[in-house]
């Protein structure tokens, strides 16, 4: 019985609120008219979810509030790329309208999800979370849900010998290039290091007789 009474009171309060004429009512102290809602955190309004009057259930989201200086980047990468990335990997962030920004991978989700590309191709994606390394002054113009392009470093070296992919050719089961020795182009076997996708993985064993331990292929 008590529950029915509370329901009726709620319905009456809702109907009374709908019948209020905003043009003829000033500041009201009637608790039925207005409810003051305080946010649990301090921040800026990012998104207004409920932008007009309506009856909403308890717990329904009304607005989104966040701190613009506490941003992170969430990138949906192909699962074949995500397996090569680990927390701590260096990231370059660009394509947002400003100078490139340095970042660092903080998390690679353990589970992927299916996403359909603009061409209608089903792709398995993994969310990778990236924090900014540069100070806020470098990226303060960025905001929530802005578009960026991320470049994650999966391997780096300060000293490599790089050649174009087109300079490589197969000789038996090995890769080779033409090297100039004694003013003549001679076939030279090489070991391939990191390079464009589709090239062999770094081989194991002793360096070639030429003294090149490995070379890096570039497109």
C-alpha positions as CSV (number, residue, x, y, z in Angstrom):
1,X,0.0,0.0,0.0
2,X,2.8,2.4,0.9
3,X,4.5,1.6,-2.4
4,X,1.4,2.6,-4.4
5,X,1.2,5.9,-2.5
6,X,4.8,6.7,-3.4
7,X,4.2,5.9,-7.0
8,X,1.2,8.2,-7.1
9,X,3.1,11.0,-5.5
10,X,5.9,10.6,-8.1
11,X,3.3,10.7,-11.0
12,X,1.7,13.8,-9.5
13,X,5.1,15.6,-9.1
14,X,5.9,14.8,-12.7
15,X,2.6,16.1,-14.0
16,X,2.9,19.2,-12.0
17,X,6.4,19.9,-13.4
18,X,5.0,19.5,-16.9
19,X,2.2,22.0,-16.3
20,X,4.6,24.8,-15.1
21,X,4.7,27.7,-17.5
22,X,8.3,29.0,-17.7
23,X,7.1,32.5,-18.8
24,X,5.0,33.1,-15.8
25,X,7.1,31.6,-13.1
26,X,10.1,33.2,-11.5
27,X,12.6,31.7,-9.2
28,X,10.7,29.1,-7.3
29,X,11.6,27.6,-4.0
30,X,9.3,24.6,-4.5
31,X,11.4,21.4,-4.4
32,X,8.9,19.9,-6.9
33,X,9.9,22.5,-9.5
34,X,13.7,22.1,-9.8
35,X,16.3,19.7,-8.6
36,X,19.9,20.8,-8.1
37,X,22.4,18.2,-9.3
38,X,26.0,18.5,-8.3
39,X,28.8,16.8,-10.3
40,X,31.1,14.3,-8.5
41,X,34.2,15.9,-10.1
42,X,35.4,19.3,-11.3
43,X,35.8,19.7,-15.0
44,X,34.3,21.1,-18.2
45,X,31.2,20.0,-20.0
46,X,32.2,17.7,-22.8
47,X,28.8,16.5,-24.1
48,X,25.2,17.2,-23.2
49,X,23.3,13.9,-23.4
50,X,19.9,15.2,-22.3
51,X,19.5,18.6,-23.8
52,X,15.8,19.2,-23.3
53,X,13.2,18.7,-20.6
54,X,12.1,15.2,-20.0
55,X,11.3,12.7,-17.3
56,X,14.5,10.6,-16.8
57,X,14.9,7.6,-14.5
58,X,17.3,7.6,-11.6
59,X,20.9,7.1,-12.7
60,X,20.3,8.2,-16.3
61,X,23.3,10.1,-17.8
62,X,22.6,13.8,-18.4
63,X,26.0,15.3,-19.3
64,X,29.6,14.2,-19.7
65,X,32.3,16.1,-17.7
66,X,36.0,15.7,-18.1
67,X,39.4,17.3,-17.5
68,X,40.8,18.6,-20.8
69,X,44.4,18.3,-19.4
70,X,43.9,14.6,-18.6
71,X,43.6,13.3,-22.1
72,X,44.8,10.0,-23.5
73,X,44.7,8.5,-27.0
74,X,42.8,5.3,-27.7
75,X,43.8,3.8,-31.1
76,X,42.0,0.8,-32.8
77,X,44.9,-1.1,-34.4
78,X,44.9,-4.3,-36.4
79,X,45.5,-7.3,-34.3
80,X,48.4,-8.3,-36.5
81,X,50.1,-4.9,-35.6
82,X,49.0,-5.0,-31.9
83,X,51.0,-8.2,-31.2
84,X,54.2,-6.3,-32.1
85,X,53.4,-3.5,-29.6
86,X,54.1,-3.6,-25.8
87,X,53.5,-1.1,-23.0
88,X,56.3,1.5,-23.0
89,X,56.7,1.7,-26.8
90,X,57.4,5.1,-28.2
91,X,54.7,6.8,-30.3
92,X,54.6,9.8,-32.6
93,X,51.2,11.5,-32.8
94,X,50.3,13.8,-35.7
95,X,47.6,14.5,-38.2
96,X,45.6,16.5,-35.7
97,X,46.4,20.0,-37.1
98,X,49.5,20.8,-35.0
99,X,53.1,19.8,-34.5
100,X,53.9,16.1,-33.9
101,X,53.5,15.0,-30.3
102,X,55.5,12.4,-28.4
103,X,53.6,9.6,-26.6
104,X,54.0,6.3,-24.9
105,X,51.9,3.1,-25.0
106,X,50.4,2.4,-21.6
107,X,48.1,-0.5,-22.4
108,X,47.3,-3.0,-25.1
109,X,43.9,-4.6,-24.5
110,X,44.0,-8.4,-24.1
111,X,40.9,-8.9,-26.2
112,X,40.1,-7.7,-29.7
113,X,36.8,-6.8,-31.5
114,X,35.4,-7.0,-35.0
115,X,35.2,-3.8,-36.9
116,X,33.9,-3.3,-40.5
117,X,36.1,-0.8,-42.5
118,X,34.8,1.9,-44.9
119,X,35.3,-0.6,-47.7
120,X,33.1,-3.2,-46.0
121,X,36.0,-5.4,-44.9
122,X,35.8,-7.2,-41.6
123,X,38.9,-6.5,-39.5
124,X,40.0,-7.7,-36.1
125,X,41.0,-4.7,-34.1
126,X,42.7,-4.1,-30.7
127,X,42.4,-1.0,-28.5
128,X,45.8,0.5,-27.6
129,X,45.9,3.3,-25.0
130,X,48.6,6.0,-25.3
131,X,49.6,8.7,-22.9
132,X,51.2,12.0,-23.8
133,X,54.9,12.5,-23.1
134,X,55.2,16.1,-24.1
135,X,53.9,18.8,-21.7
136,X,50.3,20.0,-22.0
137,X,51.3,23.2,-23.8
138,X,52.1,21.1,-26.8
139,X,48.7,19.4,-27.1
140,X,46.3,21.7,-25.1
141,X,44.3,22.4,-28.3
142,X,43.3,18.8,-28.6
143,X,39.9,17.8,-27.2
144,X,37.7,14.8,-26.5
145,X,37.0,12.5,-29.6
146,X,39.5,14.5,-31.8
147,X,41.1,12.6,-34.7
148,X,44.8,11.9,-34.6
149,X,47.2,9.6,-36.4
150,X,49.6,7.5,-34.3
151,X,52.9,5.9,-35.4
152,X,54.1,3.3,-32.9
153,X,57.8,2.4,-32.9
154,X,58.2,-1.4,-32.8
155,X,62.0,-1.4,-33.5
156,X,64.7,1.2,-33.7
157,X,68.5,1.4,-34.1
158,X,70.9,4.3,-34.3
159,X,73.1,2.6,-36.9
160,X,71.7,0.6,-39.8
161,X,72.5,0.0,-43.4
162,X,69.3,0.7,-45.3
163,X,68.6,-0.1,-49.0
164,X,65.5,0.1,-51.2
165,X,63.4,-3.1,-51.4
166,X,63.8,-3.0,-55.2
167,X,67.5,-3.6,-54.8
168,X,66.9,-7.1,-53.3
169,X,66.6,-10.3,-55.3
170,X,66.5,-14.0,-54.6
171,X,69.6,-16.2,-55.1
172,X,68.7,-19.7,-54.2
173,X,67.2,-19.6,-50.7
174,X,69.0,-16.4,-49.8
175,X,68.6,-12.7,-50.5
176,X,71.2,-10.8,-52.5
177,X,72.2,-7.4,-53.8
178,X,74.6,-6.1,-56.3
179,X,77.6,-4.6,-54.5
180,X,80.3,-2.6,-56.3
181,X,83.8,-4.1,-55.8
182,X,86.8,-3.4,-58.0
183,X,84.6,-1.2,-60.2
184,X,82.3,-4.1,-61.0
185,X,78.8,-5.0,-59.7
186,X,79.0,-8.3,-58.0
187,X,76.3,-10.5,-56.5
188,X,76.5,-10.4,-52.7
189,X,74.5,-12.4,-50.2
190,X,73.0,-10.5,-47.4
191,X,70.9,-11.1,-44.2
192,X,67.7,-9.2,-44.0
193,X,66.8,-7.4,-40.8
194,X,63.7,-5.4,-40.1
195,X,61.9,-4.0,-43.1
196,X,58.7,-3.9,-45.1
197,X,56.1,-6.5,-44.4
198,X,56.6,-9.6,-46.5
199,X,60.4,-9.8,-46.3
200,X,62.1,-12.6,-44.5
201,X,62.7,-12.5,-40.8
202,X,66.3,-11.8,-39.6
203,X,68.3,-15.0,-40.1
204,X,70.4,-16.6,-37.5
205,X,74.1,-17.5,-37.9
206,X,77.4,-15.8,-38.6
207,X,77.6,-12.6,-40.6
208,X,78.4,-12.8,-44.4
209,X,82.0,-12.6,-45.6
210,X,81.4,-9.1,-46.8
211,X,81.2,-7.9,-43.2
212,X,77.6,-6.8,-43.4
213,X,75.9,-8.5,-40.5
214,X,72.4,-7.4,-41.7
215,X,70.7,-4.7,-43.8
216,X,67.4,-3.0,-43.4
217,X,65.1,-2.9,-46.4
218,X,63.1,0.3,-47.0
219,X,60.2,0.9,-49.4
